[in-house]
Amino acid sequence: SGQPFRGYPVVDAGGRLLGIVTRGELNQWLKADPAGSKRLSDLFDRPPVVAYPRESCRNAAIQAAVEKLDRIPIVDPDTRKLLGMVTRYDLLKPYTHYYHEEKARERIFHGGHH
């Protein structure tokens, strides 16, 4: 259970995203409602944080970071249907090569001036 904050998407019968639940939240709800009388759909008090397919990776990554999510759901903007989940790492991957290039440049630049 190394990732208590990993979010799991909850969808309705039509595949529309209702919200994201973490394992920690699930455990709390189970303790609070041992009979299991509540439905998951009753427990979401605000619309979920989502990203859209046309949005930039950078935008989605920032949103995930601000909301302290390690994964963010991608939904269809018209139907709200869940298309998939991406991790913050996936979203930042396009930027990691800039970082590595910078590091390499620094090494070359600083290496020859001692």
Secondary structure, DSSP 8 states (H G I E B T S, - for coil): ---TT-EEEEE-TTSBEEEEEEHHHHHHHHHH-TT--S-GGGS--S----B-TTS-HHHHHHHHHHTT-SEEEEE-TTT-BEEEEEEHHHHHHHHHHHHHHHHHHHHHHHHT--
